Amino acid sequence: MGAIMKLKTGQYVRHSRYGWGTILEGDGKRTMVYFRNVGIKKFPTCRAAFALIGGQPHRKTGGA
């Protein structure tokens, strides 16, 4: 079994499928994350697989 992550509201994460996100809320059962490109996703906390990111979230650059 892997180590349990300490996820906090406002923390930036990276998910292998959904990309960069921000933790909106979480408890011992569910974690809700906002992903810019796909919206809000809910994950079982025990199975949430994120890379924790320090600092500011990655921002796409481009002309518009």
PQR file of N, CA, C, O and H, with PARSE charges and radii, in Angstrom:
ATOM      1  N   MET A   1       0.832  -1.168   0.000 -0.4000 1.5000
ATOM      2  CA  MET A   1       0.000   0.000   0.000 -0.0000 2.0000
ATOM      3  C   MET A   1       0.886   1.243   0.000  0.5500 1.7000
ATOM      4  O   MET A   1       1.912   1.258   0.680 -0.5500 1.4000
ATOM      5  N   GLY A   2       0.512   2.302  -0.755 -0.4000 1.5000
ATOM      6  CA  GLY A   2       1.289   3.533  -0.837 -0.0000 2.0000
ATOM      7  C   GLY A   2       1.046   4.439   0.344  0.5500 1.7000
ATOM      8  O   GLY A   2       0.149   4.209   1.156 -0.5500 1.4000
ATOM      9  H   GLY A   2      -0.322   2.291  -1.307  0.4000 1.0000
ATOM     10  N   ALA A   3       1.858   5.472   0.427 -0.4000 1.5000
ATOM     11  CA  ALA A   3       1.710   6.456   1.498 -0.0000 2.0000
ATOM     12  C   ALA A   3       0.473   7.313   1.254  0.5500 1.7000
ATOM     13  O   ALA A   3       0.103   7.570   0.108 -0.5500 1.4000
ATOM     14  H   ALA A   3       2.586   5.660  -0.233  0.4000 1.0000
ATOM     15  N   ILE A   4      -0.157   7.749   2.327 -0.4000 1.5000
ATOM     16  CA  ILE A   4      -1.341   8.603   2.232 -0.0000 2.0000
ATOM     17  C   ILE A   4      -0.883  10.038   2.062  0.5500 1.7000
ATOM     18  O   ILE A   4      -0.049  10.525   2.825 -0.5500 1.4000
ATOM     19  H   ILE A   4       0.143   7.541   3.258  0.4000 1.0000
ATOM     20  N   MET A   5      -1.428  10.718   1.059 -0.4000 1.5000
ATOM     21  CA  MET A   5      -1.082  12.110   0.804 -0.0000 2.0000
ATOM     22  C   MET A   5      -1.842  13.024   1.751  0.5500 1.7000
ATOM     23  O   MET A   5      -2.983  12.747   2.117 -0.5500 1.4000
ATOM     24  H   MET A   5      -2.106  10.323   0.439  0.4000 1.0000
ATOM     25  N   LYS A   6      -1.204  14.106   2.138 -0.4000 1.5000
ATOM     26  CA  LYS A   6      -1.847  15.137   2.947 -0.0000 2.0000
ATOM     27  C   LYS A   6      -2.331  16.223   1.989  0.5500 1.7000
ATOM     28  O   LYS A   6      -1.575  17.139   1.666 -0.5500 1.4000
ATOM     29  H   LYS A   6      -0.276  14.331   1.840  0.4000 1.0000
ATOM     30  N   LEU A   7      -3.562  16.133   1.537 -0.4000 1.5000
ATOM     31  CA  LEU A   7      -4.124  17.092   0.594 -0.0000 2.0000
ATOM     32  C   LEU A   7      -4.843  18.197   1.345  0.5500 1.7000
ATOM     33  O   LEU A   7      -5.616  17.931   2.265 -0.5500 1.4000
ATOM     34  H   LEU A   7      -4.175  15.388   1.800  0.4000 1.0000
ATOM     35  N   LYS A   8      -4.585  19.447   0.949 -0.4000 1.5000
ATOM     36  CA  LYS A   8      -5.188  20.599   1.601 -0.0000 2.0000
ATOM     37  C   LYS A   8      -5.922  21.458   0.581  0.5500 1.7000
ATOM     38  O   LYS A   8      -5.524  21.523  -0.582 -0.5500 1.4000
ATOM     39  H   LYS A   8      -3.956  19.663   0.202  0.4000 1.0000
ATOM     40  N   THR A   9      -6.990  22.114   1.016 -0.4000 1.5000
ATOM     41  CA  THR A   9      -7.724  23.039   0.167 -0.0000 2.0000
ATOM     42  C   THR A   9      -6.777  24.111  -0.368  0.5500 1.7000
ATOM     43  O   THR A   9      -5.977  24.680   0.375 -0.5500 1.4000
ATOM     44  H   THR A   9      -7.312  22.060   1.961  0.4000 1.0000
ATOM     45  N   GLY A  10      -6.884  24.376  -1.681 -0.4000 1.5000
ATOM     46  CA  GLY A  10      -6.038  25.383  -2.317 -0.0000 2.0000
ATOM     47  C   GLY A  10      -4.727  24.839  -2.856  0.5500 1.7000
ATOM     48  O   GLY A  10      -4.010  25.552  -3.559 -0.5500 1.4000
ATOM     49  H   GLY A  10      -7.533  23.914  -2.284  0.4000 1.0000
ATOM     50  N   GLN A  11      -4.401  23.609  -2.548 -0.4000 1.5000
ATOM     51  CA  GLN A  11      -3.151  23.012  -2.997 -0.0000 2.0000
ATOM     52  C   GLN A  11      -3.226  22.700  -4.492  0.5500 1.7000
ATOM     53  O   GLN A  11      -4.269  22.283  -4.996 -0.5500 1.4000
ATOM     54  H   GLN A  11      -4.983  23.030  -1.978  0.4000 1.0000
ATOM     55  N   TYR A  12      -2.108  22.907  -5.194 -0.4000 1.5000
ATOM     56  CA  TYR A  12      -2.046  22.617  -6.620 -0.0000 2.0000
ATOM     57  C   TYR A  12      -1.543  21.203  -6.834  0.5500 1.7000
ATOM     58  O   TYR A  12      -0.609  20.749  -6.173 -0.5500 1.4000
ATOM     59  H   TYR A  12      -1.261  23.245  -4.784  0.4000 1.0000
ATOM     60  N   VAL A  13      -2.186  20.511  -7.780 -0.4000 1.5000
ATOM     61  CA  VAL A  13      -1.833  19.120  -8.059 -0.0000 2.0000
ATOM     62  C   VAL A  13      -1.782  18.889  -9.564  0.5500 1.7000
ATOM     63  O   VAL A  13      -2.277  19.698 -10.348 -0.5500 1.4000
ATOM     64  H   VAL A  13      -2.945  20.880  -8.317  0.4000 1.0000
ATOM     65  N   ARG A  14      -1.186  17.790  -9.946 -0.4000 1.5000
ATOM     66  CA  ARG A  14      -1.179  17.359 -11.345 -0.0000 2.0000
ATOM     67  C   ARG A  14      -1.697  15.942 -11.381  0.5500 1.7000
ATOM     68  O   ARG A  14      -1.245  15.084 -10.622 -0.5500 1.4000
ATOM     69  H   ARG A  14      -0.784  17.133  -9.309  0.4000 1.0000
ATOM     70  N   HIS A  15      -2.646  15.697 -12.264 -0.4000 1.5000
ATOM     71  CA  HIS A  15      -3.244  14.376 -12.442 -0.0000 2.0000
ATOM     72  C   HIS A  15      -2.847  13.873 -13.825  0.5500 1.7000
ATOM     73  O   HIS A  15      -2.815  14.651 -14.779 -0.5500 1.4000
ATOM     74  H   HIS A  15      -3.013  16.393 -12.881  0.4000 1.0000
ATOM     75  N   SER A  16      -2.549  12.602 -13.943 -0.4000 1.5000
ATOM     76  CA  SER A  16      -2.072  12.052 -15.217 -0.0000 2.0000
ATOM     77  C   SER A  16      -3.083  12.175 -16.353  0.5500 1.7000
ATOM     78  O   SER A  16      -2.683  12.266 -17.513 -0.5500 1.4000
ATOM     79  H   SER A  16      -2.574  11.970 -13.168  0.4000 1.0000
ATOM     80  N   ARG A  17      -4.358  12.178 -16.058 -0.4000 1.5000
ATOM     81  CA  ARG A  17      -5.388  12.263 -17.103 -0.0000 2.0000
ATOM     82  C   ARG A  17      -5.940  13.680 -17.286  0.5500 1.7000
ATOM     83  O   ARG A  17      -6.143  14.127 -18.415 -0.5500 1.4000
ATOM     84  H   ARG A  17      -4.683  12.104 -15.115  0.4000 1.0000
ATOM     85  N   TYR A  18      -6.180  14.384 -16.177 -0.4000 1.5000
ATOM     86  CA  TYR A  18      -6.872  15.673 -16.226 -0.0000 2.0000
ATOM     87  C   TYR A  18      -5.949  16.886 -16.188  0.5500 1.7000
ATOM     88  O   TYR A  18      -6.403  18.007 -16.417 -0.5500 1.4000
ATOM     89  H   TYR A  18      -6.015  14.021 -15.260  0.4000 1.0000
ATOM     90  N   GLY A  19      -4.686  16.691 -15.909 -0.4000 1.5000
ATOM     91  CA  GLY A  19      -3.724  17.791 -15.909 -0.0000 2.0000
ATOM     92  C   GLY A  19      -3.650  18.524 -14.587  0.5500 1.7000
ATOM     93  O   GLY A  19      -3.783  17.924 -13.520 -0.5500 1.4000
ATOM     94  H   GLY A  19      -4.316  15.780 -15.723  0.4000 1.0000
ATOM     95  N   TRP A  20      -3.432  19.858 -14.670 -0.4000 1.5000
ATOM     96  CA  TRP A  20      -3.231  20.706 -13.498 -0.0000 2.0000
ATOM     97  C   TRP A  20      -4.563  21.032 -12.849  0.5500 1.7000
ATOM     98  O   TRP A  20      -5.550  21.302 -13.533 -0.5500 1.4000
ATOM     99  H   TRP A  20      -3.324  20.345 -15.537  0.4000 1.0000
ATOM    100  N   GLY A  21      -4.583  21.005 -11.514 -0.4000 1.5000
ATOM    101  CA  GLY A  21      -5.808  21.301 -10.802 -0.0000 2.0000
ATOM    102  C   GLY A  21      -5.558  21.921  -9.440  0.5500 1.7000
ATOM    103  O   GLY A  21      -4.420  22.027  -8.983 -0.5500 1.4000
ATOM    104  H   GLY A  21      -3.781  20.786 -10.958  0.4000 1.0000
ATOM    105  N   THR A  22      -6.642  22.325  -8.805 -0.4000 1.5000
ATOM    106  CA  THR A  22      -6.605  22.922  -7.474 -0.0000 2.0000
ATOM    107  C   THR A  22      -7.574  22.163  -6.580  0.5500 1.7000
ATOM    108  O   THR A  22      -8.724  21.939  -6.959 -0.5500 1.4000
ATOM    109  H   THR A  22      -7.566  22.238  -9.176  0.4000 1.0000
ATOM    110  N   ILE A  23      -7.118  21.766  -5.398 -0.4000 1.5000
ATOM    111  CA  ILE A  23      -7.975  21.077  -4.447 -0.0000 2.0000
ATOM    112  C   ILE A  23      -9.026  22.067  -3.942  0.5500 1.7000
ATOM    113  O   ILE A  23      -8.684  23.122  -3.408 -0.5500 1.4000
ATOM    114  H   ILE A  23      -6.184  21.947  -5.091  0.4000 1.0000
ATOM    115  N   LEU A  24     -10.306  21.724  -4.112 -0.4000 1.5000
ATOM    116  CA  LEU A  24     -11.392  22.568  -3.629 -0.0000 2.0000
ATOM    117  C   LEU A  24     -11.787  22.186  -2.210  0.5500 1.7000
ATOM    118  O   LEU A  24     -11.986  23.048  -1.354 -0.5500 1.4000
ATOM    119  H   LEU A  24     -10.584  20.867  -4.545  0.4000 1.0000
ATOM    120  N   GLU A  25     -11.898  20.893  -1.973 -0.4000 1.5000
ATOM    121  CA  GLU A  25     -12.218  20.395  -0.634 -0.0000 2.0000
ATOM    122  C   GLU A  25     -11.944  18.909  -0.584  0.5500 1.7000
ATOM    123  O   GLU A  25     -11.857  18.236  -1.611 -0.5500 1.4000
ATOM    124  H   GLU A  25     -11.736  20.192  -2.668  0.4000 1.0000
ATOM    125  N   GLY A  26     -11.812  18.424   0.604 -0.4000 1.5000
ATOM    126  CA  GLY A  26     -11.562  17.002   0.764 -0.0000 2.0000
ATOM    127  C   GLY A  26     -11.725  16.579   2.208  0.5500 1.7000
ATOM    128  O   GLY A  26     -11.654  17.392   3.130 -0.5500 1.4000
ATOM    129  H   GLY A  26     -11.882  18.971   1.439  0.4000 1.0000
ATOM    130  N   ASP A  27     -11.946  15.291   2.382 -0.4000 1.5000
ATOM    131  CA  ASP A  27     -12.024  14.703   3.709 -0.0000 2.0000
ATOM    132  C   ASP A  27     -11.444  13.302   3.590  0.5500 1.7000
ATOM    133  O   ASP A  27     -10.786  12.989   2.599 -0.5500 1.4000
ATOM    134  H   ASP A  27     -12.005  14.630   1.634  0.4000 1.0000
ATOM    135  N   GLY A  28     -11.670  12.490   4.548 -0.4000 1.5000
ATOM    136  CA  GLY A  28     -11.128  11.142   4.523 -0.0000 2.0000
ATOM    137  C   GLY A  28     -11.738  10.242   3.461  0.5500 1.7000
ATOM    138  O   GLY A  28     -11.187   9.184   3.156 -0.5500 1.4000
ATOM    139  H   GLY A  28     -12.204  12.745   5.354  0.4000 1.0000
ATOM    140  N   LYS A  29     -12.878  10.653   2.889 -0.4000 1.5000
ATOM    141  CA  LYS A  29     -13.566   9.812   1.908 -0.0000 2.0000
ATOM    142  C   LYS A  29     -13.485  10.331   0.481  0.5500 1.7000
ATOM    143  O   LYS A  29     -13.276   9.548  -0.446 -0.5500 1.4000
ATOM    144  H   LYS A  29     -13.325  11.513   3.137  0.4000 1.0000
ATOM    145  N   ARG A  30     -13.650  11.661   0.284 -0.4000 1.5000
ATOM    146  CA  ARG A  30     -13.686  12.229  -1.066 -0.0000 2.0000
ATOM    147  C   ARG A  30     -12.819  13.473  -1.156  0.5500 1.7000
ATOM    148  O   ARG A  30     -12.683  14.232  -0.196 -0.5500 1.4000
ATOM    149  H   ARG A  30     -13.819  12.296   1.038  0.4000 1.0000
ATOM    150  N   THR A  31     -12.232  13.666  -2.344 -0.4000 1.5000
ATOM    151  CA  THR A  31     -11.474  14.878  -2.638 -0.0000 2.0000
ATOM    152  C   THR A  31     -12.040  15.476  -3.914  0.5500 1.7000
ATOM    153  O   THR A  31     -12.185  14.778  -4.917 -0.5500 1.4000
ATOM    154  H   THR A  31     -12.342  13.051  -3.124  0.4000 1.0000
ATOM    155  N   MET A  32     -12.366  16.782  -3.883 -0.4000 1.5000
ATOM    156  CA  MET A  32     -12.910  17.479  -5.040 -0.0000 2.0000
ATOM    157  C   MET A  32     -11.831  18.413  -5.582  0.5500 1.7000
ATOM    158  O   MET A  32     -11.242  19.205  -4.847 -0.5500 1.4000
ATOM    159  H   MET A  32     -12.249  17.349  -3.068  0.4000 1.0000
ATOM    160  N   VAL A  33     -11.587  18.299  -6.903 -0.4000 1.5000
ATOM    161  CA  VAL A  33     -10.533  19.070  -7.553 -0.0000 2.0000
ATOM    162  C   VAL A  33     -11.103  19.808  -8.758  0.5500 1.7000
ATOM    163  O   VAL A  33     -11.884  19.247  -9.527 -0.5500 1.4000
ATOM    164  H   VAL A  33     -12.066  17.656  -7.500  0.4000 1.0000
ATOM    165  N   TYR A  34     -10.705  21.076  -8.918 -0.4000 1.5000
ATOM    166  CA  TYR A  34     -11.089  21.841 -10.105 -0.0000 2.0000
ATOM    167  C   TYR A  34      -9.950  21.773 -11.109  0.5500 1.7000
ATOM    168  O   TYR A  34      -8.815  22.141 -10.804 -0.5500 1.4000
ATOM    169  H   TYR A  34     -10.071  21.531  -8.294  0.4000 1.0000
ATOM    170  N   PHE A  35     -10.266  21.294 -12.323 -0.4000 1.5000
ATOM    171  CA  PHE A  35      -9.326  21.256 -13.437 -0.0000 2.0000
ATOM    172  C   PHE A  35      -9.793  22.260 -14.471  0.5500 1.7000
ATOM    173  O   PHE A  35     -10.952  22.226 -14.886 -0.5500 1.4000
ATOM    174  H   PHE A  35     -11.187  20.995 -12.571  0.4000 1.0000
ATOM    175  N   ARG A  36      -8.930  23.137 -14.887 -0.4000 1.5000
ATOM    176  CA  ARG A  36      -9.288  24.219 -15.804 -0.0000 2.0000
ATOM    177  C   ARG A  36      -9.942  23.721 -17.096  0.5500 1.7000
ATOM    178  O   ARG A  36     -10.903  24.320 -17.578 -0.5500 1.4000
ATOM    179  H   ARG A  36      -7.989  23.165 -14.550  0.4000 1.0000
ATOM    180  N   ASN A  37      -9.430  22.647 -17.644 -0.4000 1.5000
ATOM    181  CA  ASN A  37      -9.928  22.166 -18.938 -0.0000 2.0000
ATOM    182  C   ASN A  37     -11.143  21.251 -18.854  0.5500 1.7000
ATOM    183  O   ASN A  37     -11.838  21.064 -19.852 -0.5500 1.4000
ATOM    184  H   ASN A  37      -8.649  22.161 -17.252  0.4000 1.0000
ATOM    185  N   VAL A  38     -11.413  20.678 -17.682 -0.4000 1.5000
ATOM    186  CA  VAL A  38     -12.522  19.720 -17.587 -0.0000 2.0000
ATOM    187  C   VAL A  38     -13.515  20.015 -16.469  0.5500 1.7000
ATOM    188  O   VAL A  38     -14.547  19.352 -16.372 -0.5500 1.4000
ATOM    189  H   VAL A  38     -10.848  20.830 -16.871  0.4000 1.0000
ATOM    190  N   GLY A  39     -13.218  20.995 -15.628 -0.4000 1.5000
ATOM    191  CA  GLY A  39     -14.128  21.337 -14.543 -0.0000 2.0000
ATOM    192  C   GLY A  39     -13.831  20.576 -13.266  0.5500 1.7000
ATOM    193  O   GLY A  39     -12.691  20.187 -13.012 -0.5500 1.4000
ATOM    194  H   GLY A  39     -12.380  21.534 -15.706  0.4000 1.0000
ATOM    195  N   ILE A  40     -14.865  20.368 -12.467 -0.4000 1.5000
ATOM    196  CA  ILE A  40     -14.717  19.739 -11.153 -0.0000 2.0000
ATOM    197  C   ILE A  40     -14.837  18.228 -11.273  0.5500 1.7000
ATOM    198  O   ILE A  40     -15.729  17.705 -11.941 -0.5500 1.4000
ATOM    199  H   ILE A  40     -15.791  20.685 -12.674  0.4000 1.0000
ATOM    200  N   LYS A  41     -13.911  17.542 -10.606 -0.4000 1.5000
ATOM    201  CA  LYS A  41     -13.929  16.082 -10.540 -0.0000 2.0000
ATOM    202  C   LYS A  41     -13.832  15.675  -9.087  0.5500 1.7000
ATOM    203  O   LYS A  41     -13.153  16.327  -8.294 -0.5500 1.4000
ATOM    204  H   LYS A  41     -13.187  17.967 -10.064  0.4000 1.0000
ATOM    205  N   LYS A  42     -14.518  14.588  -8.735 -0.4000 1.5000
ATOM    206  CA  LYS A  42     -14.465  14.043  -7.379 -0.0000 2.0000
ATOM    207  C   LYS A  42     -13.766  12.693  -7.429  0.5500 1.7000
ATOM    208  O   LYS A  42     -14.007  11.883  -8.324 -0.5500 1.4000
ATOM    209  H   LYS A  42     -15.070  14.059  -9.379  0.4000 1.0000
ATOM    210  N   PHE A  43     -12.902  12.468  -6.458 -0.4000 1.5000
ATOM    211  CA  PHE A  43     -12.131  11.234  -6.382 -0.0000 2.0000
ATOM    212  C   PHE A  43     -12.262  10.638  -4.989  0.5500 1.7000
ATOM    213  O   PHE A  43     -12.358  11.378  -4.010 -0.5500 1.4000
ATOM    214  H   PHE A  43     -12.706  13.125  -5.730  0.4000 1.0000
ATOM    215  N   PRO A  44     -12.268   9.304  -4.881 -0.5600 1.5000
ATOM    216  CA  PRO A  44     -12.149   8.714  -3.549  0.2800 2.0000
ATOM    217  C   PRO A  44     -10.759   9.106  -3.010  0.5500 1.7000
ATOM    218  O   PRO A  44      -9.752   8.869  -3.677 -0.5500 1.4000
ATOM    219  N   THR A  45     -10.703   9.689  -1.836 -0.4000 1.5000
ATOM    220  CA  THR A  45      -9.440  10.174  -1.289 -0.0000 2.0000
ATOM    221  C   THR A  45      -8.391   9.072  -1.220  0.5500 1.7000
ATOM    222  O   THR A  45      -7.221   9.322  -1.511 -0.5500 1.4000
ATOM    223  H   THR A  45     -11.521   9.881  -1.294  0.4000 1.0000
ATOM    224  N   CYS A  46      -8.776   7.886  -0.851 -0.4000 1.5000
ATOM    225  CA  CYS A  46      -7.814   6.791  -0.710 -0.0000 2.0000
ATOM    226  C   CYS A  46      -7.224   6.356  -2.049  0.5500 1.7000
ATOM    227  O   CYS A  46      -6.178   5.707  -2.070 -0.5500 1.4000
ATOM    228  H   CYS A  46      -9.727   7.683  -0.616  0.4000 1.0000
ATOM    229  N   ARG A  47      -7.866   6.696  -3.165 -0.4000 1.5000
ATOM    230  CA  ARG A  47      -7.378   6.279  -4.481 -0.0000 2.0000
ATOM    231  C   ARG A  47      -6.917   7.454  -5.331  0.5500 1.7000
ATOM    232  O   ARG A  47      -6.534   7.262  -6.485 -0.5500 1.4000
ATOM    233  H   ARG A  47      -8.715   7.223  -3.148  0.4000 1.0000
ATOM    234  N   ALA A  48      -6.946   8.670  -4.785 -0.4000 1.5000
ATOM    235  CA  ALA A  48      -6.538   9.861  -5.536 -0.0000 2.0000
ATOM    236  C   ALA A  48      -5.041   9.777  -5.827  0.5500 1.7000
ATOM    237  O   ALA A  48      -4.229   9.625  -4.915 -0.5500 1.4000
ATOM    238  H   ALA A  48      -7.257   8.827  -3.848  0.4000 1.0000
ATOM    239  N   ALA A  49      -4.687   9.879  -7.110 -0.4000 1.5000
ATOM    240  CA  ALA A  49      -3.292   9.783  -7.525 -0.0000 2.0000
ATOM    241  C   ALA A  49      -2.859  11.113  -8.144  0.5500 1.7000
ATOM    242  O   ALA A  49      -3.050  11.350  -9.337 -0.5500 1.4000
ATOM    243  H   ALA A  49      -5.347  10.004  -7.851  0.4000 1.0000
ATOM    244  N   PHE A  50      -2.278  11.968  -7.317 -0.4000 1.5000
ATOM    245  CA  PHE A  50      -1.850  13.281  -7.755 -0.0000 2.0000
ATOM    246  C   PHE A  50      -0.373  13.466  -7.471  0.5500 1.7000
ATOM    247  O   PHE A  50       0.179  12.867  -6.548 -0.5500 1.4000
ATOM    248  H   PHE A  50      -2.123  11.775  -6.348  0.4000 1.0000
ATOM    249  N   ALA A  51       0.263  14.310  -8.284 -0.4000 1.5000
ATOM    250  CA  ALA A  51       1.591  14.813  -7.954 -0.0000 2.0000
ATOM    251  C   ALA A  51       1.355  16.171  -7.320  0.5500 1.7000
ATOM    252  O   ALA A  51       0.702  17.028  -7.917 -0.5500 1.4000
ATOM    253  H   ALA A  51      -0.186  14.796  -9.034  0.4000 1.0000
ATOM    254  N   LEU A  52       1.875  16.380  -6.119 -0.4000 1.5000
ATOM    255  CA  LEU A  52       1.705  17.665  -5.448 -0.0000 2.0000
ATOM    256  C   LEU A  52       2.643  18.677  -6.070  0.5500 1.7000
ATOM    257  O   LEU A  52       3.816  18.383  -6.298 -0.5500 1.4000
ATOM    258  H   LEU A  52       2.405  15.684  -5.634  0.4000 1.0000
ATOM    259  N   ILE A  53       2.129  19.883  -6.350 -0.4000 1.5000
ATOM    260  CA  ILE A  53       2.882  20.933  -7.015 -0.0000 2.0000
ATOM    261  C   ILE A  53       3.037  22.104  -6.060  0.5500 1.7000
ATOM    262  O   ILE A  53       2.056  22.553  -5.468 -0.5500 1.4000
ATOM    263  H   ILE A  53       1.176  20.122  -6.165  0.4000 1.0000
ATOM    264  N   GLY A  54       4.253  22.602  -5.903 -0.4000 1.5000
ATOM    265  CA  GLY A  54       4.474  23.773  -5.064 -0.0000 2.0000
ATOM    266  C   GLY A  54       4.343  25.032  -5.902  0.5500 1.7000
ATOM    267  O   GLY A  54       4.540  24.995  -7.116 -0.5500 1.4000
ATOM    268  H   GLY A  54       5.050  22.237  -6.384  0.4000 1.0000
ATOM    269  N   GLY A  55       4.013  26.142  -5.266 -0.4000 1.5000
ATOM    270  CA  GLY A  55       3.925  27.418  -5.974 -0.0000 2.0000
ATOM    271  C   GLY A  55       2.660  27.553  -6.773  0.5500 1.7000
ATOM    272  O   GLY A  55       1.611  27.033  -6.392 -0.5500 1.4000
ATOM    273  H   GLY A  55       3.853  26.173  -4.280  0.4000 1.0000
ATOM    274  N   GLN A  56       2.757  28.257  -7.893 -0.4000 1.5000
ATOM    275  CA  GLN A  56       1.607  28.553  -8.740 -0.0000 2.0000
ATOM    276  C   GLN A  56       1.360  27.422  -9.734  0.5500 1.7000
ATOM    277  O   GLN A  56       2.297  26.725 -10.123 -0.5500 1.4000
ATOM    278  H   GLN A  56       3.609  28.680  -8.204  0.4000 1.0000
ATOM    279  N   PRO A  57       0.100  27.234 -10.151 -0.5600 1.5000
ATOM    280  CA  PRO A  57      -0.201  26.205 -11.148  0.2800 2.0000
ATOM    281  C   PRO A  57       0.360  26.587 -12.510  0.5500 1.7000
ATOM    282  O   PRO A  57       0.573  27.764 -12.802 -0.5500 1.4000
ATOM    283  N   HIS A  58       0.593  25.591 -13.325 -0.4000 1.5000
ATOM    284  CA  HIS A  58       1.088  25.803 -14.684 -0.0000 2.0000
ATOM    285  C   HIS A  58       0.042  26.558 -15.482  0.5500 1.7000
ATOM    286  O   HIS A  58      -1.147  26.247 -15.402 -0.5500 1.4000
ATOM    287  H   HIS A  58       0.421  24.635 -13.088  0.4000 1.0000
ATOM    288  N   ARG A  59       0.466  27.531 -16.238 -0.4000 1.5000
ATOM    289  CA  ARG A  59      -0.462  28.297 -17.083 -0.0000 2.0000
ATOM    290  C   ARG A  59      -0.039  28.176 -18.530  0.5500 1.7000
ATOM    291  O   ARG A  59       1.136  28.327 -18.865 -0.5500 1.4000
ATOM    292  H   ARG A  59       1.431  27.784 -16.303  0.4000 1.0000
ATOM    293  N   LYS A  60      -1.007  27.905 -19.380 -0.4000 1.5000
ATOM    294  CA  LYS A  60      -0.725  27.826 -20.812 -0.0000 2.0000
ATOM    295  C   LYS A  60      -0.478  29.222 -21.343  0.5500 1.7000
ATOM    296  O   LYS A  60      -1.118  30.183 -20.915 -0.5500 1.4000
ATOM    297  H   LYS A  60      -1.961  27.783 -19.108  0.4000 1.0000
ATOM    298  N   THR A  61       0.439  29.328 -22.265 -0.4000 1.5000
ATOM    299  CA  THR A  61       0.663  30.611 -22.917 -0.0000 2.0000
ATOM    300  C   THR A  61       0.223  30.488 -24.355  0.5500 1.7000
ATOM    301  O   THR A  61       0.211  29.397 -24.923 -0.5500 1.4000
ATOM    302  H   THR A  61       0.958  28.548 -22.613  0.4000 1.0000
ATOM    303  N   GLY A  62      -0.131  31.595 -24.929 -0.4000 1.5000
ATOM    304  CA  GLY A  62      -0.586  31.565 -26.319 -0.0000 2.0000
ATOM    305  C   GLY A  62      -1.267  32.866 -26.652  0.5500 1.7000
ATOM    306  O   GLY A  62      -1.682  33.614 -25.767 -0.5500 1.4000
ATOM    307  H   GLY A  62      -0.120  32.482 -24.467  0.4000 1.0000
ATOM    308  N   GLY A  63      -1.376  33.121 -27.908 -0.4000 1.5000
ATOM    309  CA  GLY A  63      -2.031  34.359 -28.329 -0.0000 2.0000
ATOM    310  C   GLY A  63      -3.528  34.236 -28.310  0.5500 1.7000
ATOM    311  O   GLY A  63      -4.083  33.179 -28.609 -0.5500 1.4000
ATOM    312  H   GLY A  63      -1.039  32.513 -28.627  0.4000 1.0000
ATOM    313  N   ALA A  64      -4.179  35.315 -27.957 -0.4000 1.5000
ATOM    314  CA  ALA A  64      -5.637  35.332 -28.003 -0.0000 2.0000
ATOM    315  C   ALA A  64      -6.134  36.751 -27.994  0.5500 1.7000
ATOM    316  O   ALA A  64      -7.342  36.982 -28.029 -0.5500 1.4000
ATOM    317  H   ALA A  64      -3.728  36.174 -27.714  0.4000 1.0000
TER
END
